[in-house]
Structure formats: C-alpha cells, structure tokens
C-alpha cells in the first residue's frame, strides 16, 4: 500500500500544474496603454539677455578733510556719521596764534605804507629840483630808489597780511562737499598739522549718486563680441545698458543706473576689465563698500532655445531632458544650460527647433518607453504627473 501511494504523487503534481496554467491563461490581462505625458515643442525666439556680475559700491566722491595749519584742535562741531553740507564748519583749531600773526602782519603793513608815503613825498619834491639842476643826479636816483624799495616792501607786507588772514581762516575747517561725514580721527586737544599722519581729521563721502564697481573677464568680452558679430546677440544702442543692483537679501534696488566707464585695458593680475556704473541714491539707502550683484539689461539673444526648468533632470554628471522621437518613444538628451529666464532655462546646446520635450509626467517616462503626448499643462498631463 505505501508504494502505491508514493507512485500516485507525481501524477497529482502534474495535474495541479496543468490546472494552474489553465487558471493563469484565464486571468491574463490586456497590455496597459502607454502613459500620457505633457510636452512642449521647442521654438526658437528672441529673448532678453541679462549679464550679472559681483560688484561693490563706492562713494561718488570721497574727500579727506585735513588740517591745513598746525595747531591745537579745540572742538568738533558736527555729528559723526551724519550728513553735512558744503561749507559747513566741521572743526575749530585754536585761532589765537594766527590772530596774533595777522595783527603783526598788519602792523608791518602799516609801517610799509608810512615808508612808501615818505618815499613818495621825497621823490615828488626832488623831481622838479633835479630838472632845474638844483640837486645832483645822485640825490635824484637815491630818492627814486627809496620809492621803489618802499613799493616793494609794501607789496611784501600786504602778502604777509593775506597769508596770515588765510591761515586764520584755516582755523575753521569746513566741509568741501556735501555728503556723509565719518568719525573724527583726533580728539579735542590734540595737536594737528598738515603732515601726512597728523592732518587727516575725517572723511566725507557723497552718497548720491553712488558708484558700483565690477569687472568682466577677457573671455566674456570676446564672447560678447563674437555673439554681436554673428547676430546672435543684439547689444543695446551705444551700449546703453540698464544697470540694476541685486542686494544681499536678493531684492532689487529701487533705482537703476547706467555704465559711465569701461577700462580700455585688461588688468594683468586678474585678467579682467574694470567697469563702473552710476546709480542714483537719493534716499541714501546704499552705503559705500556694500557687495552687490550688478545686473545689466538691454541686450537680446536672437534664435534662443528655451526649456522649462521642471523638464530638466540630472543624468549622471550632466543635465538632460526627455524628448520624443517620431514614434513617440522617450529618448534622453544631454543639454548645456545657460541663464535662467523666469521659469525657463536658455539652452546653449542639445536641443533644436521642433524637438518635443516632456515637461509633465517626467517621473513616469523611461528611455525607450512609448508614451502618449498631450500639450503640457492639460488635465491629462497633470494627472499623469500626479500619478
């Protein structure tokens, strides 16, 4: 009996397999339709071209306020870090020694005037006598020499008075320009002088307008020239770019300006060309020394290819998009990307006019897979992306 039971087992297994295969054939489902994806068709167009570089702000004019005479600094008569007006008194240097020097010069001048008056009278008296041969020629020459000497002495004395008066005026140190005054470099009671180390009292910076200094490389300059020569890059007339500043928080400064200087040589230490823009700053929001992003608008890129940013995927070490061939089969395409334009990228290479790029449903599409294309943004493509 046991041997018969074991002999029946293979028969039972074979029967079970047959039944299972028959059941599988009955449950086989038809193939699923290809997934729907949203596509855009590449079309070349002319788009604005923006150049962006790192820059730094600087005062339109930065003036060192220095002592022009040697003396004791009596007091500061402005508020540090606040605006000052042109001609406003900033410092007062002890005027006493300079007032005394002026008084002394005035005294010498008075003596010179008296000497001139006497010399003039002597000359006038001796001139007619000389004509009548009543005095010798020596006396006549001596009188004229005394007169000429008196005139010269008065001129020298007058110059000393002017010098003393100017030095006295220098005891009031005034602002040469309007702007923002920095902190004082010497405390009251210090001895200041016109020397290099002893005369810098403070600095005034004109804040309206402001300079924005930046630079671009020699390679970028050549690329601009080649693009312009080929007609692919359309530069603004007379290179009148609109210059905007992007601040540290990413916002755009509310006033825009223009380029007023571009160097004619390449800096050999950096390989860059220096450029400067003038930016209005009526409210004084910009300060010297700020790092900003300088944005140049006004150029246009001709025959540009744009692709939505959401269509771009990372493909190994490259950026790629998924395109459809003429049989609606997915193919990967490596692309080289340029600037961002809103929600799009400018494509430097990898796509051509008429290419169909998958935008919606990228995660469902696989290379070599047939798909059903619909216009991007439709309900069907949006559902495909969600799934």
MOBEL-V727808 format. One record per backbone hydrogen bond with DSSP energy under -1.0 kcal/mol. CO is the residue of the C=O (numbers start at 0). NH is the residue of the N-H. Records with the same first field share a line. If there is no record, write none. Layout:
# MOBEL-V727808
CO=NH + NH
This chain:
# MOBEL-V727808
0=4
1=5
2=6
3=7
7=11
8=12
9=13
10=14
11=15
12=16
13=17
14=18
15=19
16=20
17=21
18=22
19=23
20=24
21=25
22=26
34=371
36=373
37=358 + 359
38=375
39=356
41=353
44=303
46=300
50=295
52=293
54=291
55=212
56=288
57=210
60=205
62=203
64=200 + 201
70=191
71=93
72=188
74=91
78=81
81=180
83=178
84=87
87=174
89=76
90=172
91=73 + 74
94=98
95=99
96=100
97=101
98=102
99=103
100=104
101=105
102=106
103=107
104=108
105=109
106=110
107=111
108=112
109=113
110=114
111=115
112=116
113=117
114=118
115=119
116=120
117=121
118=122
119=123
120=124
121=125
122=126
125=129
126=130
127=131
128=133
129=132
135=139
136=140
137=141
138=142
139=143
140=144
141=145
142=146
143=147
144=148
145=149
146=150
147=151
148=152
149=153
150=154
151=155
152=156
153=157
154=158
155=159
156=160
157=161
158=162
159=163
160=164
161=165
162=166
163=167
164=168
165=169
167=170
168=171
170=92
172=89 + 90
174=86
178=83
179=204
180=80
186=189
189=72
191=70
197=192
198=66
200=184
201=64
202=181
203=62
204=179
205=59
209=278
210=57
211=276
212=55
213=274
215=272
216=220
217=221
218=222
219=223
220=224
221=225
222=226
223=227
224=228
225=229
226=232
231=301
233=299
235=238
236=239
238=240
241=296
242=256
243=294
244=252
245=292
246=249
250=246
256=242
257=277
260=275
266=270
270=217
271=266
272=215
273=262
274=213
275=259 + 260
276=211
277=257
278=209
280=283
286=289
289=56
291=54
292=245
293=52
294=243
295=50
296=241
298=48
299=233
300=46
303=44
304=346
306=344
307=310
308=311
312=319
314=317
317=314
318=334
319=312
320=332
321=357
322=330
324=327
327=370
328=324
329=367
330=322
332=320
335=347 + 348
338=345
340=343
342=308
343=340
344=306
345=337
348=335
351=354
354=41
355=323
356=39
359=37
360=364
365=368
368=329
371=36
373=38
374=377
377=381
378=382
379=383
380=384
381=385
382=386
